[in-house]
Amino acid sequence: MNSIRNRVILSGHLGQDPDVKQFDNGKSFVKFSVATNESYKNDKGESVTETTWHNIVAWNGLAKTAAKSLNKGKEVVVEGKIVNRQYVDKEGVKRYVTEIVASELLLIAPRQKESDDLAF
């Protein structure tokens, strides 16, 4: 049962190109945002779509893969864990951040046109 604690799987589109950092000790780090959409009908029967943005981080080999393979608008599935952290910014204000630390990434290829699928 421990393997399913603090596990999240998101499917969405990248909001921007990954931001890559390389450290002196050889470790690499990448961060990017993923948008997920939820559609429903409101009380008036109108269709509504809500977008939620998720901050994603990845380290080392996964960071290098993300940096090479991902760019703005691409669809991706991210598996990882939710991490809450805090830091003090340059003005001395305490900030709180919620991130998904990725353990796996899956790129979703764009759908082919129906005519492309019907090759004889």
N, C-alpha and C positions, 0 to 999 in steps of 0.2 A: 504494500500500500504506500510505502514511502516514495516510490517512483512517480506517483501522480500528484504529489504535493507541490504547490507553487509552479505549475506548468501551464503555459499559455501557448496557443497556436492561433496566429493571425494570418488572414489572407487579405491583401490590399495592394495599393499602388504607392510607389515611392513619390514623396512630395518634392524631393530635390536630389541632386547627385550626392553620393556618399561623401562625407568629410573624413579624410584619412589623415592619421597622425602616425609617424614613425618615431619611436623613442631610441635614445642612445644605447640602451641595453638590448636592442634588437626586436623588442616587442612592438607590435603594431595594433592600432586601434581604429575603428571606423564607427561613425554614427550617421544615422539617417532617420527620416520619419516615414511612417506608413499610414495611409489613410484607409479606414474601413467605413463602409456605408451600410446604413440600415434603413430600409424603406417600410412604411406603414401608412395606413389611412387614419387621419385624425377624426375628431368628433363630427366634423362637417362632411366627411366622406372624401376629403381631398387627399391625394397622394403626397406624402412628405418623405423626403430623404434627409437623414442626418448623417453627417460625417464626423468621425472621431479620429484625431491624430494621435499616433503612438510614437514615442521616442525609442529607437532601437540602437543598441550598441553591440559590437562584435569585436573579438580579440584575435590576434595572431593569425593562424591559417585561415580562419573563417573571415577575418577582416580583409585579408588579401584577396580572397575569392570574391567577396562583396564589392571591393574596390574595382576589380576587373570586370565583373559581370553585371553590376547594377547601374542604372541611371534613372533620372527623373521620368516618372510615368510608367515604368516597368511594373508588371504585376509579380508579386513575390509572396511566398508563404514563409512565415518566420515561426520557429519553435524556440522557446526559451523560458526564462523565469522572470517574474516581476521583482524589481529591486527599487526600494525607496532610499534616497540618500539626501543629505543636506550639505551645504557648503556656505561659506561667507563670501559674498561678491566684493569687488574692488571698493565699493562704497561702505563696506562693513555690514551690509544687510544679509541676514540669514535667509537662504533660499532652499526650497525643497523641490526635488526632482523625482519623478517616477519614470523608470525606464524598463524596457524589456532587454535583458541580456541574452542575446541569441546563442543557441547551441546548434541550430541547423537552419539552413536556408534552402528553399526550393524555388527556382525560377519557373514562372508559368509562361509558356510560349504563346504568342498571339494566336488566336483562332484563325484557321484558314478559311478562305471564302468557300462557300458551298460548291462552286464550280471547280475549285481546286481539288476537292475531295472526290469528285466523280471522274477520275482519270480512267480511261478504258484502254 
